[in-house]
Amino acid sequence: MKYIVVLGDGMADEPLPELGGKTPLEAARTPNFDRMAREGACGMLRTIPDGFEAGSDIANMSVLGYDPREYYTGRGPLEALSMGVDLRDSDIAYRCNLVTITGGVMQDFSAGHISSAEGAALLGSLAGALPGVVIRAGVSYRNLLVVPNGKGCGSTPPHDIVGQPVARYLPAGGDAALLGRCMEESRRIFADHPVNMARRNSGKSPATQVWPWSGGKRPALPLFTERYGKKAGMISAVDLLNGIGRGAGMEIIRVPGATGYLDTDYDAKAGYALDAIRRLDFLYLHIEAPDEAGHLGSIEEKVKAIESVDGLVGTILDGFDGVVAVLPDHPTPIRVKTHTKDPVPFVVRGKGADGTARFTEREALKGKFGMMDAAGFLPFLFA
């Protein structure tokens, strides 16, 4: 048997007055999700273990069966894996966002979803100006900062503090002074950088500085093939997911036109998935767009993103007769514009039916699979 898991990042939400008390998932037109519910069965999944903050790193590791309590060392080192950065045992790798901070307030955690080329130009201007660290450009606002012989420190995800003063969320602990100098120097260098001048002139948010967070040492993940006896692949436009996949020895499948944003090429992702599953036993197909819409607080974009994921699922269902599962990793509610720890709905085609009519948060509560912990999701799927 072959298996495809379609992960709509942040797809779950809360009932919204603007949608007549419906969630975006309930308000969206999702004929393919609903077909899966009618032909398959639903349940609910706890993806954030006690003691952890809600995040895609924790949730996706949990869904893939890598208990964060045992294997999680930080988001930065997972992204380093994806970027091919060979961390030494003493290195601390931090995720390094390009952000927009105005008047001491976090205005935008993504600097207006700055392009990869613009981000690389900005980070290139820091070469030689930040002694004691190594910076690597990634995709869009998502970059990497490595501290050799690092000590680690407490940090806050910038997407959790949009609209808030940043002073009380600055890094604290061993590497804090060094990271603080990096942030200060980036502010100075970025202020009149040609990239930012052009962005301001065109009405876009400038990247005012770097924001390092979620640092940690190189993780050691058991290989997926040894854990489950299946040859596995990962499709994602996000370094974090590709880092988890690379650490687990999964095949990393790059899809042209996959952006990790609302304009990603859903048709290309579906096509590459159907091609990959011919040679693989398991495929993890991650779509970031619903999460981005949740962070933006845009109901319209979130509904549109969910409907786009539904269309992708329709292509998968029409071209693949194995087991298919669809789920979010965590909610990203419009109300709070960040992740929450609430359980998420899931639907599976290929493991019996339960009479549910739609794939939504409320319908999944009625599903025959009940409430499950994410650590047991793949063993359940493969059983």
C-alpha positions as CSV (number, residue, x, y, z in Angstrom):
1,M,0.0,0.0,0.0
2,K,1.1,3.6,-0.7
3,Y,0.3,6.7,1.3
4,I,0.0,10.4,0.7
5,V,-0.5,12.9,3.6
6,V,-1.5,16.4,2.5
7,L,-0.7,18.9,5.2
8,G,-2.5,22.3,4.9
9,D,-0.4,24.4,7.3
10,G,-2.5,26.4,9.7
11,M,-5.8,25.4,7.9
12,A,-7.8,25.0,11.1
13,D,-9.5,28.0,12.7
14,E,-12.3,29.3,14.9
15,P,-15.9,30.3,14.1
16,L,-15.9,33.9,12.8
17,P,-18.8,36.4,13.0
18,E,-17.8,37.7,9.6
19,L,-18.6,34.2,8.2
20,G,-21.9,33.8,10.0
21,G,-20.3,31.7,12.8
22,K,-18.5,29.4,10.4
23,T,-14.8,28.7,10.3
24,P,-12.9,29.4,7.1
25,L,-12.8,25.6,6.5
26,E,-16.6,25.5,6.9
27,A,-17.2,28.5,4.7
28,A,-14.8,27.4,1.9
29,R,-16.1,25.4,-1.1
30,T,-14.3,22.1,-0.6
31,P,-15.9,19.3,-2.7
32,N,-12.8,17.1,-2.6
33,F,-12.3,17.3,1.2
34,D,-16.0,16.5,1.5
35,R,-15.8,13.6,-0.9
36,M,-13.0,12.2,1.3
37,A,-15.2,12.7,4.4
38,R,-18.2,10.8,2.8
39,E,-16.0,8.0,1.4
40,G,-13.6,7.9,4.4
41,A,-13.5,8.8,8.1
42,C,-12.5,11.7,10.3
43,G,-11.0,12.3,13.7
44,M,-9.1,14.9,15.7
45,L,-5.3,15.0,16.4
46,R,-3.3,16.6,19.2
47,T,-0.1,17.8,17.5
48,I,1.5,20.0,20.2
49,P,2.7,18.0,23.3
50,D,2.4,19.5,26.7
51,G,5.2,22.0,27.5
52,F,5.8,23.1,23.9
53,E,4.7,26.3,22.1
54,A,2.5,25.8,19.1
55,G,4.6,25.9,15.9
56,S,5.0,24.1,12.6
57,D,8.3,22.6,13.8
58,I,6.8,20.9,16.8
59,A,3.5,19.9,15.0
60,N,5.1,18.5,11.9
61,M,7.7,16.5,13.8
62,S,4.8,15.1,15.9
63,V,2.7,14.2,12.8
64,L,5.7,12.4,11.3
65,G,6.2,10.4,14.5
66,Y,9.3,12.2,15.8
67,D,8.4,13.1,19.4
68,P,9.7,16.6,20.0
69,R,10.4,15.7,23.7
70,E,13.1,13.4,22.4
71,Y,14.3,14.9,19.1
72,Y,13.6,18.6,19.0
73,T,16.6,21.0,19.4
74,G,15.2,24.1,17.8
75,R,13.9,25.4,14.5
76,G,17.1,26.9,13.3
77,P,19.0,23.6,13.1
78,L,16.2,22.0,11.1
79,E,16.4,24.8,8.6
80,A,20.2,24.5,8.5
81,L,19.7,20.8,7.4
82,S,17.5,21.9,4.6
83,M,20.0,24.5,3.4
84,G,22.9,22.0,3.5
85,V,24.7,23.8,6.3
86,D,26.9,21.3,8.1
87,L,26.7,22.2,11.8
88,R,29.4,21.3,14.2
89,D,28.5,19.9,17.5
90,S,29.2,23.2,19.2
91,D,27.3,25.4,16.7
92,I,23.9,27.0,17.5
93,A,21.7,27.7,14.5
94,Y,19.0,30.3,14.7
95,R,16.1,31.0,12.3
96,C,16.7,34.6,11.1
97,N,13.8,36.5,9.8
98,L,13.9,39.8,7.9
99,V,11.3,41.9,9.7
100,T,9.7,45.4,9.7
101,I,9.9,47.2,13.0
102,T,8.6,50.7,13.2
103,G,8.7,52.9,16.3
104,G,9.7,49.8,18.3
105,V,6.7,47.8,17.2
106,M,6.7,44.6,15.1
107,Q,4.8,45.6,12.1
108,D,5.6,42.7,9.8
109,F,7.3,39.4,10.6
110,S,8.1,38.8,6.9
111,A,9.1,42.4,5.7
112,G,6.2,42.3,3.3
113,H,7.1,38.8,2.1
114,I,10.3,40.2,0.7
115,S,11.6,38.3,-2.3
116,S,14.5,35.9,-2.0
117,A,16.7,38.0,-4.3
118,E,16.0,41.1,-2.2
119,G,16.7,39.2,1.0
120,A,20.0,37.8,-0.3
121,A,21.1,41.4,-1.3
122,L,20.3,42.7,2.2
123,L,22.0,39.9,4.0
124,G,25.0,40.1,1.6
125,S,25.5,43.7,2.8
126,L,26.1,42.3,6.3
127,A,29.2,40.3,5.2
128,G,32.1,41.3,7.4
129,A,29.9,43.5,9.6
130,L,28.8,40.8,12.0
131,P,31.9,39.2,13.5
132,G,31.3,36.0,15.4
133,V,28.3,34.7,13.3
134,V,27.6,33.2,9.9
135,I,24.5,34.3,8.0
136,R,23.0,32.3,5.1
137,A,20.2,33.6,2.9
138,G,17.2,31.3,2.5
139,V,13.8,31.7,0.9
140,S,12.1,35.1,1.1
141,Y,12.2,36.3,4.8
142,R,13.3,33.0,6.1
143,N,17.1,32.9,6.7
144,L,19.7,31.4,8.9
145,L,22.2,32.7,11.5
146,V,24.8,30.4,13.0
147,V,26.8,31.1,16.1
148,P,30.0,29.0,16.3
149,N,30.5,27.7,19.9
150,G,27.2,29.2,20.7
151,K,25.6,29.2,24.1
152,G,21.9,29.4,23.1
153,C,19.3,31.8,24.4
154,G,15.6,32.4,24.8
155,S,13.8,34.0,21.9
156,T,10.4,34.8,20.5
157,P,8.9,34.0,17.1
158,P,8.3,37.3,15.4
159,H,4.9,36.1,14.0
160,D,3.7,35.9,17.6
161,I,4.2,39.5,18.4
162,V,2.9,41.4,15.3
163,G,1.5,44.8,16.5
164,Q,3.4,44.6,19.8
165,P,6.4,46.5,21.2
166,V,9.4,44.3,20.8
167,A,11.5,45.6,23.7
168,R,10.3,42.8,26.1
169,Y,10.8,40.1,23.5
170,L,14.4,40.6,22.7
171,P,16.8,37.6,23.0
172,A,17.8,36.7,26.6
173,G,20.5,34.4,27.7
174,G,24.0,33.2,26.6
175,D,24.0,34.5,23.0
176,A,21.8,37.5,23.7
177,A,24.5,40.2,23.6
178,L,25.9,38.9,20.3
179,L,22.5,38.6,18.7
180,G,21.6,42.1,20.0
181,R,24.6,43.5,18.3
182,C,23.7,41.7,15.1
183,M,20.2,43.2,15.2
184,E,21.5,46.7,15.9
185,E,24.1,46.5,13.1
186,S,21.5,45.2,10.6
187,R,19.3,48.2,11.5
188,R,22.1,50.6,10.7
189,I,23.1,48.9,7.4
190,F,19.6,48.3,6.1
191,A,18.3,51.8,6.8
192,D,19.4,53.3,3.5
193,H,20.1,50.1,1.6
194,P,19.1,50.3,-2.1
195,V,16.7,47.3,-1.7
196,N,14.8,49.1,1.0
197,M,14.8,52.5,-0.8
198,A,13.2,50.7,-3.8
199,R,10.7,49.0,-1.6
200,R,9.7,52.2,0.1
201,N,9.3,54.0,-3.3
202,S,7.0,51.2,-4.5
203,G,4.9,51.3,-1.3
204,K,6.2,48.0,0.1
205,S,7.4,47.3,3.6
206,P,11.2,47.6,4.1
207,A,13.2,45.0,5.9
208,T,14.4,47.1,8.8
209,Q,16.5,44.4,10.6
210,V,17.1,40.8,11.2
211,W,15.3,38.9,14.0
212,P,17.1,35.7,15.2
213,W,15.0,33.1,17.1
214,S,14.6,29.4,17.9
215,G,18.2,28.4,18.1
216,G,19.6,25.0,18.7
217,K,22.1,22.3,18.0
218,R,22.1,19.7,15.2
219,P,19.4,17.2,15.8
220,A,19.7,13.4,15.3
221,L,16.6,12.0,13.8
222,P,16.2,8.2,13.1
223,L,15.8,7.5,9.4
224,F,12.2,7.2,8.2
225,T,13.0,3.9,6.4
226,E,14.4,2.4,9.6
227,R,11.5,3.7,11.6
228,Y,8.6,2.7,9.3
229,G,10.2,0.4,6.7
230,K,8.9,2.7,3.9
231,K,10.7,4.8,1.3
232,A,9.5,8.4,1.9
233,G,9.5,11.8,0.2
234,M,8.8,15.4,1.2
235,I,7.3,18.2,-1.0
236,S,7.4,21.6,0.6
237,A,8.6,25.1,-0.3
238,V,9.5,25.8,3.3
239,D,13.1,25.1,4.6
240,L,11.8,23.9,8.0
241,L,9.8,21.0,6.5
242,N,12.6,20.1,4.1
243,G,15.0,20.2,7.0
244,I,12.9,17.7,8.9
245,G,12.6,15.6,5.8
246,R,16.4,15.7,5.1
247,G,17.1,14.8,8.8
248,A,14.8,11.8,8.5
249,G,16.4,10.7,5.2
250,M,13.4,11.4,3.1
251,E,13.7,12.3,-0.6
252,I,13.4,16.1,-0.9
253,I,11.4,16.9,-4.0
254,R,11.7,20.5,-5.3
255,V,8.8,21.8,-7.3
256,P,9.2,24.7,-9.7
257,G,6.7,27.5,-8.9
258,A,6.3,26.4,-5.2
259,T,6.7,29.6,-3.2
260,G,5.6,28.8,0.3
261,Y,3.1,31.6,-0.1
262,L,-0.4,32.2,-1.4
263,D,0.7,32.3,-5.1
264,T,2.3,28.8,-5.0
265,D,1.7,26.5,-8.0
266,Y,-0.8,24.0,-6.6
267,D,-1.1,22.1,-9.9
268,A,2.6,21.6,-10.1
269,K,2.7,20.4,-6.5
270,A,0.0,17.8,-7.2
271,G,1.7,16.7,-10.5
272,Y,5.0,16.2,-8.8
273,A,3.3,14.3,-6.0
274,L,1.7,11.9,-8.3
275,D,4.9,11.3,-10.1
276,A,6.9,10.8,-6.9
277,I,4.5,8.3,-5.3
278,R,5.2,6.0,-8.2
279,R,8.7,5.3,-6.8
280,L,7.9,6.0,-3.1
281,D,5.8,4.3,-0.5
282,F,4.9,7.5,1.4
283,L,4.7,11.2,0.5
284,Y,4.3,14.2,2.8
285,L,2.9,17.1,0.8
286,H,3.0,20.3,2.7
287,I,1.2,23.6,1.7
288,E,2.1,26.7,3.6
289,A,-0.5,29.1,2.1
290,P,-3.4,28.8,4.7
291,D,-0.9,29.5,7.5
292,E,0.3,32.7,5.8
293,A,-3.2,33.9,5.3
294,G,-3.9,33.3,9.0
295,H,-0.9,35.3,10.0
296,L,-2.1,38.1,7.7
297,G,-5.5,38.0,9.4
298,S,-7.2,37.8,6.0
299,I,-10.4,35.8,5.9
300,E,-10.7,36.1,2.1
301,E,-7.1,34.8,1.5
302,K,-7.5,32.0,4.0
303,V,-10.8,30.8,2.4
304,K,-9.1,31.1,-1.0
305,A,-6.0,29.1,0.2
306,I,-8.2,26.3,1.6
307,E,-10.1,26.1,-1.7
308,S,-6.8,25.9,-3.5
309,V,-5.6,23.0,-1.3
310,D,-8.9,21.3,-1.9
311,G,-8.3,21.6,-5.7
312,L,-4.9,20.0,-5.2
313,V,-6.5,17.2,-3.2
314,G,-8.9,16.6,-6.1
315,T,-6.1,16.0,-8.5
316,I,-4.5,13.6,-6.0
317,L,-7.7,11.6,-5.5
318,D,-8.3,11.3,-9.3
319,G,-4.7,10.1,-9.9
320,F,-3.9,7.9,-6.9
321,D,-5.8,4.9,-5.4
322,G,-3.8,4.5,-2.2
323,V,-4.5,5.9,1.3
324,V,-4.8,9.7,1.4
325,A,-5.0,11.8,4.6
326,V,-5.6,15.5,4.8
327,L,-5.0,17.6,7.9
328,P,-3.5,20.9,9.3
329,D,-0.5,20.8,11.6
330,H,-2.0,23.4,14.0
331,P,-4.7,26.1,13.8
332,T,-3.7,29.6,12.8
333,P,-6.8,31.5,13.7
334,I,-7.6,34.8,12.0
335,R,-8.6,36.3,15.4
336,V,-5.1,36.0,16.9
337,K,-2.9,35.8,13.7
338,T,-0.7,33.2,15.2
339,H,-0.6,29.5,16.0
340,T,-2.7,27.8,18.8
341,K,-2.4,24.5,20.5
342,D,-5.9,23.3,19.8
343,P,-6.3,19.8,18.3
344,V,-6.8,19.7,14.5
345,P,-9.2,17.7,12.3
346,F,-8.1,15.0,10.0
347,V,-9.8,12.9,7.3
348,V,-8.5,9.6,5.7
349,R,-9.6,7.9,2.6
350,G,-8.8,4.2,2.6
351,K,-9.4,3.1,6.2
352,G,-13.1,2.7,6.3
353,A,-16.1,5.1,6.4
354,D,-18.0,6.7,9.3
355,G,-20.8,8.7,7.7
356,T,-19.4,12.2,8.1
357,A,-20.6,14.6,5.5
358,R,-17.8,17.2,5.4
359,F,-14.3,17.7,6.5
360,T,-14.5,20.5,9.0
361,E,-13.5,21.1,12.6
362,R,-17.0,20.4,14.0
363,E,-17.7,17.4,11.7
364,A,-14.4,15.8,12.6
365,L,-15.4,15.8,16.2
366,K,-18.0,13.2,15.2
367,G,-15.6,11.0,13.3
368,K,-15.0,7.4,14.3
369,F,-11.3,7.9,14.9
370,G,-11.9,10.1,17.9
371,M,-9.1,12.1,19.5
372,M,-5.6,10.8,18.8
373,D,-2.1,12.0,19.7
374,A,0.0,12.9,16.7
375,A,2.9,10.5,17.7
376,G,0.6,7.6,16.9
377,F,-0.8,9.0,13.6
378,L,1.5,7.3,11.1
379,P,1.5,4.0,12.9
380,F,-2.3,4.2,12.7
381,L,-2.2,5.1,9.1
382,F,0.2,2.3,8.2
383,A,-1.6,-0.4,10.2
